[in-house]
Amino acid sequence: MTATQERPAAEIGRDRRRKEDQRLITGRTRWTDNITLPGMLHLAMVRSPFAHATITSIDVEAAKAAPNVVAVLSGKDFGEELGACINAWPITPDQKTPGHSPMPADRVAFAGEIVAVVVARSAAEARDAAELVDVEYEEQPAVIGIKKALEDQVLAHPDLGTNKSALWVFDSAEAGTGSDVEAAIEAARSDGIVIEREFRQQRLIPAFMEPRSVVVDPTGEQMTMWSATQIPHILRFALAATTGVPESKIRVIAPDVGGGFGGKLQTTPEEWIAWAVARRLMKPVKYTETRSESLMAAHHGRDQVQTLTLSADKDGKVTGFKVHLDADLGAYIAIVGGGVPVLGAFMFNAIYKFPAYRFECQTVLTNTTFTDAYRGAGRPEATYAIERMMDELAAEVGVDPLEIRERNWITHEEFPFTTVAGLEYDTGNYEAATAKAKESFGYDALRAEQKERRERGDRVQLGIGVSTFTEMCGLAPSRVLGSLDYGAGGWEHASVRLTPLGKVEVVTGASAHGQGHETAFSQIVADRLGVPFEDVEVLHGDTQTAPKGLDTYGSRSLVVGGEALVRAVDKVIDKAKVLAAHLLEASEDDLEYSGGRFTVRGTDQGTAIQELATAAFAGHNYPEGMELNLDADATYDPVNFNYPHGTHLCAMEVDTETGQVKMRKYTCCDDIGTIINPLIVAGQVHGGLVQGIAQALWEEAVHDESGTLVSGSFVDYLLPTAADTISFDVVHTDDPSICTTNSLGTKGVGEAGTIASTPAVVNAVVDAVRHLGVSDIQMPCTPERVWRAIHAGDEAAPTPEAAMPHFDESEPGPDSTEGAQA
């Protein structure tokens, strides 16, 4: 940039189409499955059909004789060479943790566990040969479901002697953050309100668009692994820690990754097996799962039973909240599986001032697919519980659900506020977010319509759901994670380099899987340096290019990785200032920096930072002691979590004769601090909303009594399409509560929609039929479950099928308000 060029327009807050989309949309990208290497072999996994069984024999001879089969290997062929899948978060010192071999030699613990691998010259030939592997099993009793696991009558891992893995407890009285919850509840039983409920968080499947895939190349001086993963740096560390190969000899690359939602935050058995096969054969290998394998054996999410007790005075002011979770970890404790429900422990108090609080989490092992992080990871479960309970409290007191929240929330004047769970919320304005959401939604008019429909006794009733939320995201600080026995830190690293031609090269340890890192980070750097957006290139996802980092999960990329980036940019400016002062023959104190230029205060003398990059490269004229580059690195470890918040409002229509539900309107007002790119934020919110709504209405992973996944295809596991949803009203507060713990003032947004939307929808469905005696409907709220809730105890009621009328296509159907009222 020369002195005559115009300064770039401000980038932060600007709608920018994503740099990534050109290659993603046109298919000119490299997914892991697109990678082909010379001499590459292909893998197919042989998986157990039984949830619990001993392996008595494996006959591989027919498979070995199949066309173009190179090898067939079982767990006994590898032994310790396979390494192990790790659990990085033992939540208590006495946690019962079963050993997790990527390919067990003697016993399987869930249906879909790998018992052998076939190596062939093509993927089709490998899959065909896998059908020929003859495995003899001796089936063992399987434990399926949380309540069965708690009985300890049948054991998922007999050698452990129990299905109970760990009991984690937080008590505000013991921690000194609040009073005794039992005393509060007991007092409310005699002179107040006590509400007790049990809610079910069903098991979910991340169902990312791109299946998991891994390629391993053992040739050369390094072992190189390409993987569809969210965590290339953590994966490199885990491989080194469990296989004995030094980190310096391991390169992990996450190329373009087609979604994750927590489902690719895993060190998978398939990665370890591909690694071991490649090392043994010294040939490149590839494995890409089928969709049915993905649904069955990639980790699942949620799966909790929540037992809740809330006490309040007669006016609805909460005096205590007691939470007991039973959480199903599945057959093994995944990389952070045991800790996911514990993350929610700090969020059950949500936006409210609770004087007393106790949280208990009992994790259990079952013979099902192991569970781990799923978008929101603990916080959606907590938000669902408290927001459902606040609606129950409002009904008990006889006031509007928004009013009961206002009686209990932290007011904006009270920030920073230390919660009963011990966290310090730095900023927030729940009043402003609620007021804007209410106005955009047309809350009062919809309440009036609801009242009219009830008075008329309409067949289709209207329900209005409320969900306020806050979350702890930007997973960090490292010291806090250490106090929770988490196996890693929460810092992030960034590097910024001005090239000799004045372009900017950015390296980040945050690894994208669809969020738009390349665009948003380019905007931050362009704004901070004052250079054109197009001149910034962002590199990520390769542990050789970006050797330092802790990857992407927990809405941490912007608030942690972005702040590391800002600090690296500021160091570049500081280095450039030294050179600018020398070349301009001025004091550093007299220089001002704006729009990519240093100028001498009070004069028109100046130089662009890109010109300084060229001067540093040439090295013809520079001050003594200066390093001849304009490069800088920064590592940032936050001092606190990050607390976005918002209010979500949902209107649902419920056909009381058929149980059919239909979304009428959805409005959310999220306060996420400074917005870097509104277009990306809108996409994140819309995607999050659909995932949360899908839990409320459609999605559920179901195992039968023998442990077989009966929702093992998209015929039975119901993912919504665009046709199943409506247009959402997404707004933000006019005066956001800027985060004080990072210089950009940003807050996380990647999980916000999922966290808030599930209780908003369920509250709306329940609200529509509460006057009919319904106080809860188990998720997903299918027509049958809604119908059964309405007709519970009504022995004369017809079956749901009999109640479902047939409509002439020319007549209004059950989803039509006009037809219902007529």
N, C-alpha and C positions, 0 to 999 in steps of 0.2 A: 504494500500500500504506500503510495506517495503522498506528499503533503497536499496535493490537489484533489485526491480522491475523496469521495464522500464517506463519512463514517457509516459503518453498518447499522441498520435499524436494530432496536432492542430485540433480543431473541427470547428472553424469558417472558412467558405469558403469551407467546405467539403460536397460533395454529400452524404447525409444520407437518406436511405429509412425511411419513416415515421413510428414511433413507433405505431401510431394509426391504420395503414392500415391492420395489421393482423386481428384485431377484426372486423374492418369495412368491409373488403372485404369478410371475411368468414361468416359474419352474426352473429358473436358471441358478439354482442354489445347490448346495451339497448337503443333503441329509446323509446320515451315516450309512443308510442302506444304498445310497448312490455310489459309495466308494468301492472301486474295484482295483485290486493290486495284482501284479503279475504272479501267477501260480497260486492264487488265493483258493482256499478250500472253504467249504460251507458246513455249518453245524445244524443238526436237528436234535432236540432234546426228547428223551423218553421220560414220560411223567407218570407218576403213580395215579391209578384210578381210585385208590383207597385213601381215606383220611387218616387212617392209623393202621399200620401193618408192619410186620417184620419181613425182610427180604430173605427168602430161603434159597433162591438161585436166580442167576441171570444167564440165559443162553444167547450168545451173540453170533453163533456160527452162521446162521442163515443171513443175518444182516451183513456180516463180513463178506459173504459171497455175492452180494447184490452188486449190480453194475456200478463201477466207478466209486465204490466205497473204499476209503483209505484206512479207516480205523473205526473201531467201536470200543468205547472205554467206559468203565463203571467206576464207582467210588473206590472199590478195592484196588483198581489199577493205579490210582493216583496216590492214595494215602495222604500224608501231610503235605504233599506237593500242592494240593489244592488251596491251601490257606484256609481262611475262615471269614464268614460274614460277621461284621462287628456290631456290637451295641455300644454306642458312644455316650450314652446317658443312663448309667445305673442310678435310679432316683433315690435308692436307700442303700446303706452299706450291706444289708442282708438280703438284697434283691435276689430272687431265684431266677437264674439266667441259664436256659438250656444252651448247650453247645450247638452252633449252627454251621454245619459243613455245607458248602455249596452243592455237594452231591453225596448224600449219606451212603454208607456201605452196607448198613444192616437194618435200618428202620426208617420208615417215612412217617411224618407227623401231620401232613395235610394233603388233600387231593390236589395234584398238580406239582408235587415236589419231584425234582429231577433225580432219576436213578441211573441214567446212562446217557451218553452222547454219541451220536453217529457223525463221522467226518466223511464227507464225499466231495466230488468235484463240482457238484451243482446243488443248489438248495432243494430242488425237486427230488433229486436222487437221494439226498440225505433224509428227507421226510419219508420217502417211500421205504427206505431201509429201516427207518425207526419203527415202522409198523411190524417189522420182522423180528425185532428183539423180543424174546420170550422171557418174561419175568414171572417167577413164582412168588406169590405173597402168602403170608399167613395173617389174615385180617384180625385186628385187635379191636376191642371196644373203643369207640371214639367219644370224646366229650364235645358237644356242640352247644353253644349258647352260654351266656354269662351265668344264669341261675344254676344250670347244671354244673358248671365249673366250680362254683362256690360250694357245692355239696361235697366235693372231693370224693365222690363215690367211684367215678371213672377218671383216670389221670391221663392228661395229654402227654406227659413225660413221666413214666413210672419211677424213673431213677431220682426225680426231684422229691417224690413223696407228697406233693401237693400241687394243686393248680394255682394257688395264690402266689403271685410273684412278689409284689411289694405293697406295703401300706404307707402312703405319704400323707402327712397331716400338717395343716397350718391352723393355729388357733390364735385369734387376735388377743385374747387375754394373756396367753403365754408369751406371745411376741411383743406385748406392750403397745400394740397399735389399736387396741379397743378393749371392751369389757367382755364379761363372760356371757356367751351366747345361751347357755342352758338356763341361766338365771333370767335372761330377757324373755325366753320362750315361756318359762314357768310363770313369770309375772303376767304375760299376755294371756295365758289360759284363764286367769281369774278376772282380769280387767282389761281386755283388749281383744285382739284378733290373732288367731294362729291358723295358718294355711299350710296344709301338707299335701304334696303331690309327688307322683312318680312319672317322669318323662323318659321316653326312649329316643336315643339318637341312633337311628338305623345305620347299618353298614353301607358305605358308599364306595364307588370305584372311580378313580380319577379320570379314566377314559380320555386321555390325551389324544389329539388327532394323529400324531406320528407314533407308531408302535416303538417300543424300546429296541435298540439295535446296537451292536458292538462289533468293531473290527479291531483285530490285534495283529501288528506286524512285528515279528521278533528279529527281523534281519537288521543288520547294521549294529552300531554301537549302543543304541537305545532300544528298549521295548516301547513301541508306540501303540497307544490304544485310542481309537475314536469311539465315542459313546454318546448316545442320545441321553445326556445327563444334565442335571442342574448343578452338579458339584464336581467339576473336573479337579480342583485342587484337593478337596477332601478325598476324592477317589484315588488320586496319586498317593496321598499319605497312607490311606488304608491298604493299598496294594503293597507299598513298601513295608508297612508294619506287619503284614501277615504272610508275605511270601519270601521275605529276606532279600529282595532285590533293592539296592540303594535307590533313593529318590532321584539321584542324579542320572540314573539309568532308565528312568521312567518318564515318558511324555504322554500326557493325556490331553486329548483334543475333543472339545464339545463343539462340533460344527453347528450350522443352523439346526436348532432343536424345535420340533413342532409341538410345543406345549408341554407342561409338566404338572402344574397345580399341586405340587408336592409329590406327585407320583414318580418323579424322576429324581427325587431327593433320597437316593438309596444307593448302597453298595450291593449290587445284585448278585445272586448265585450265577447268573448267566455270564456276567463280566468275569468272574473268577474262573469259571470253566473255560471260557474262550481264551483267557490268559494262559491257563495251564496247558491246554491243547496246543496253542501256538508255541509255547516253550518246549514242549515235548517233541513236536514234529518239526520245529524250526521252519514253519511255513505260515504265511499270513492266513488268518481264518476270519470268517464273518458269521454272525448269528443275528437274525431278525425274527422277532416273535410274530406269530399270527395274532389276529385280533382275539380269538378265543383263548389263546395262551395269556394274552395281556389281561383279559378280564378275570381269568382264573388265578394267575400266579403273580402278577404284579401287585404290589401291596395295596391294601384297601384302607379306608379311612373311617373315622368316627367310631361307631359301635360302643355305645355307653348306655347304662341305666343310671338315671339321675334321681336320687331320693332327696327331696327338698323340704325344708321347714322354714317358713317365714313368719316372724312375729311383728305385730304393729299395734299402735294404740288405736283407739276407736275412730280417730280422724284419718287413719291411714298413714301415719308417720312410722316408717319401719324402725323397729327396735333391735332386731336380730335376724340373722340369716345363717342357716346351717345346711351344708351341702355334703352329701355322700355320693361319690361316684363309684360305680363298678365298671371298669373299662376292659374290654376284650382285646388283648394283644395278638390273638391268633396263636399259631404254633411256635413262633419264635419272637424274640424281642428285637425289632429292627433297629436301624441305626440310631434313631431318636424316638422310637415307638413308645417306650415307657414314659418319656418326658412330655409327650404331646398333651395328655390330659392334665398334667401338672401345670403347663403353661396357662391353662384356663383358670387355675386357682386364683390368680391375681386379678381376674376380670369378672368374677361373679358379682362383685359389688358395683361394677359398671360405672355409671355417671352419678351414683347416689352416695349419700352420707349415711352409712350404716354404722351404728355405734358398736355392734358386736357381730362377729363372724367366725365361723369354723368351717374348714374344708377338709374332707378326707377323700382319698382316692385309693381304692383297692384295685390293683391290676391283676388280671387272671390270664392263664394260658388255656387255649382250646385247640382242637384239631381242625383249624381253619386257616385260610390264607392270613399271613401276618399283617398287622395294621401299622400305619405310621402317619406322617403328616399328610393332610389333605386341606386344600386352600382355607387358610385361617388357623388351622392347627391348634385346637383347644379354645380359641376365642369365640368361634361361632357357637360351640356347644355351651359356653358360659353365657353368652348373650341370649341364646334361646331360652335357657333356664330362667334367668332373671326377668326377661321381658315377658315371658308367659306368666310368671308369678306376679308381676306388677299388674297385668290385666286381671288376674284372679283377685288381687287385692282391690282393684278399682270396682270390680263387680260386688265384692263383699261390702265395701263401704257405700256403694251406690253413687259413684261419681264417674265422670268421664275419664277414660284411660290417660289422656294427656294431663288432666288435673292431678291425678295421683302421682304422676312422674314429677310434675312441678313441685309438689309438696316435699319431695325427697331429693331432688337433684342438687348438685353443687352449683351455686350461683357464680356468675362470671366475676363478681367482686372477690370471691374467695380463693382465686388462683394466685400463686401455686398452692396446691392442696395435697396433703398427705392422706392417703386413703386408709381404710381399715385393714387392707391387705398389705400395707407398708410401702406402696409406690407413691412417688410424688408426680402428680399431674402438673406440668408446667403452665399450660394455657388451655383455655376452652371457653366457649360461650354457647351453652346448650339452649339458652333462651332464644338467641338469634337464629340458630339453625332450625329450631322448632317453629318459630314464628314464620320464617320464610317457607318452610315445607308446608305448613298449614295453609298459607295464602296461595301457594302454587297449586296445591291439591284441591282447593275448594272444600275444605273440611266441613265448614258449617252447613253448606248446601247439601253435601252428601249425608250428613247426620240427619238433616231434615227429611231427605228422601227416604232414609232408612226408617225413620219414625212413621212416615206415611205408609210404607209397604207393610210394616208390622200391624198398623191399625187396620189396614184392609185385609190382612191375612193372606197376602200374596203367596202364590206357590213358590216363586223365586224371591228369596230374601237377600238383602244387601248387608254385608259385613264390612266394617272398617277396622283395619289392623294398624297398630302403632308399634314401632320398634325404634327406640333410641339406643345409641351404642357409643362406646369408645373402645379402643383396643391398644394394647402394647405391641408395637411393631418396631422395625429396625433392629432385628434381633442382636442384642448387645445390652449393656457393656460387658466386657470380658470378665471383670471382677465379679459382677453379679452372676454371670453364667458359671463361673468357678465356684461360687458359694452354693450353687444348686447342683454341683458335681457334674455339670455338662462337660463333655470331653474336649471341647475346643473353645476358642475365643469368639469375639464378635467384631473384631476390627476389620478394616478393609484397606486396600492399597491401590494407589494410582500413580501413574507416571505420565509426564507431559514433556514432549520434545518439540522444539521449533527446528524444522529442517532448514538447510542452507537456502532453499528457495522460498522460505517464508511460510510453508505449510505447517500444520500442527498435527502431530501424531500423539494420540492418547492411548494409553494402555491401562485397562481396568481389571481388577480381580473379580469384579461382579460379572457373572456369566449369564447372558440373556437366553431366554427360551420363548421369545415372542413379545416381550414387554416394550420394545422400542428403545433400548439402551443407546444404540448408535445415534439416534436422532436427538433424544433428550440430552445426552452427554455432550453432543456437538453444540447444542444450543447454550448449555452452561458455559462451555469453554469459549465459544464465539462471543458471548456477552461479556464474560470476565476479561478476555484478552482484547476485545474490540476488533476481532478479525472476522472475515466472512464465514458464514455457516458452512459453505461449500468447501472451505479450506481445512476443515477439521475431519480427521479420520480416526475412528474409534476401533481399537483392536481388543479382542477379549476371547475367552474360551479355550485358550491354548496355554498349557503350563510352561511351554518353552518361550513363547512370546510374552506371556504374563505370568512370570514364575511365582508371584506372591498374590495371595487372595484367599477369601473364604466363601466366594460363590454367592448364589442367589436363592433366597427363601425368606419367609417372614417379613415381606415388604421392606427389605433392607437396602435394595440396590441404590435408590436415590438418596435416602436419608443418611446412609453410612458411606456407600461408594461415591455418591455425589459430593459429599463433604470432603472426602479424601482427595477427590479431583480438584475441588476448589482450592484446597490447601497447596496442592502441587502447582496449580496455575499461579497462585500468589507468590510462590517461591521463584517461578520463572520470571515474573515481573520484577521481583527484587533483584535477581541476577542481572536482568537486562538494564535495570536502573543504574547499576554500577558502570556498565559499558556506555550507556547513554550520557551519563555525566562526564565521562572521560572524553567522548567524541565531541560533545557540545561545549566542552571546557566550562562546565558549570558545577556548582555544588549539588550533591544529591538532594540536599534539603530544599533547593530551589526548583526542583523538577516536579511537575504535575503529570499524572497519567490519566488519560481519558480517551476512549474511542480508538484504542490501539496505538496511541502516540504519546511520547514524552515531549513536553514542552517546558521551556524555561519560563518560569512565572514572570508575567509582565512583558514578555517579548513574543515575537512570532517565530522564534527559533525552535526547532523540534526535529524529531526523527521517529519513524514508525518502528514498532517492535519487530516487524518482519524484516526491515532493513538491518536492524541490529543482529538478527539471526544470520544474515549473510556476512556481516562484518565479523561476527564471532567465528564463523567457519573459515573465513580468509585468514584471520589472525594477524593482519598487517599492523593494526594499531589498537592496543588494548592496555588497560592498567596493570601494573605489576601485581602478581598474586591472583589474578582472575583465571578461573577455569574457562577454557575456550569452548564453551557450549552454552546453550540456553535450554538445558534439560533439568528436570527436577522430579523428585519422588516424594510421596507423602503417605503416611499410614495414619488412619484415624480410628480411634476407639472412643465411642460415645460415652458421655458421663451419665446418660439416662436413656430409657426407652423413649419411644416416639408415640404421641397420643392423638391420632386423628379421631374425629367424632362426627355424629350426624343424627338426623331424624328421618326415618323412612315411614311412609304412609301408603297403605294398600287398600283398595276397595275390591271385594270379591262378591260375586253373585253365586248363590247356592240354591239349586233346585231341591226343594224339600221332599219331593216325591221320588226323585231318582238319585239324589246325592251328587249330581253333576255340579262341578264348580267351574267358574269362568272369571278371569281377571278383568275387571272393569277399568281400573286406573292404578298407576303406581308412580309415586313421586318420592324422590330422595333429595335431601339437602345435606351434602357432606362438607365438613370443614377440614380441609387437608393442608391448611397453610398456603404458602406460595405455590402457585401452579406453574410448572415449567412449560408444558404443552397441553392446552385444553383438549385438543383432539385425541391425544393419547389417553388422557385422564378419562374422557368420555368412553373410550373403548374399554378401558380397564373396569370402569364402573358397570357398564352394560354387561360385560362378560361375567363379572362377579355376581350381579343381580340374577342372571339366568341360572348360575350354578346354585345359588341359595334357594331360588324359587323351585328349582328342580328337586332339591331335597324335600321341600315342603309338599310337592305335588306328585312327583313321578318316580324318582330314583330310589332303588333299594336292592342291595346285594343279599341274596337269600341262599343259605345252605340247608339241605334237607337233613333229616335225622342221622343219615349215614355220613354226612360231611361233604356231599356232592354239591357243587355250586349250580343251582337250578336256574339262576339268572345269568347264564354264561354266554349269552349273545345279546345283540341289540334288539332281538325280538322280545326278550324277557326283561332286559335291563333297559328301562325307558329313558333315553336321553331326549331332551326337547329339541325341536328344530325351530327355525325362525317362525314358522307357521303356528307354533304352539304358544308363542309369547306375544306381547303387545309392545307398542312404543312407550318407552319410559320417559318421564319428565326428570331430567337430571339438572339440578341447580346447586349453587354453592353460596355460602354466606357472602354478603357484600363486603364485609370487613372481617376477613378471616383471622382466627387466633393464631398468629405466627409462632411456629416452634422456636423456642429459645436455645435449643441445644445444638443447632447447626446454623451456619451463617446464611444459608439460603432461606431459612424459615420454612422449610418443606416438611410435610408429614406423609406417611405412607398411604397408598391408595389401592394397591394391588389386591388386597383381600377385603376391603371395606364393604363392597357390595354383597359378598357372600356372607359376611358376618351379620349384617343387619337384615337381610331380606327374608331369611327363613322364618324368624318369629313374626315378622310383619305379615306374611302371608297366612301362617297358621292362626295368628290372632284374628285376622280378618275372617277366616272360615269359621272359627269358633264364635266370633261375634255375631255372625249372620244367623246362627241357630241357638245362641245362648238362651234366648227367651223360650226355647223348646226344651230346656233342661240339660243342654250339652255344655260341659266345662272343659273337655279335652277330646282331641281326635289324634290318634297315633299317626305319625308320618310314615310314608307319604299319604296325604289326604286323598286317597282314591275315592271314586264315587261309592264303592261298596262300603268303605270304612265310614264315610260321611253318612251314608244311609243308615248303617247299623247304629251309629252314635245317636242319630235322631230318633230311631225306633227302639233303642235299648229298653228292654222291659215291656215292650208292646207285643204281646204274643199274638195278637190278632192282625198285626201288620203283614202285608204281603212281602214276599222275598224281593230283594233288589231287582231281580230279573223280571218278576211279575209287575213290579211298579214302573218299569221302563216302558213308556208308551211308544207306539209307532206313529210317525208323523208323515203326512203327505208332504212332498217336497214343496208344494205350493203354499203350505201353511207355515206359520211361525213355529219354530222348534222350541225345545225346553230351554235353550240358551237365550231366547228372545224375551226381553222384558215385556214387550207388547203382548206376545202370546201368553205369557204367564199371567199378566194382569187381566187379560180378556177371559 
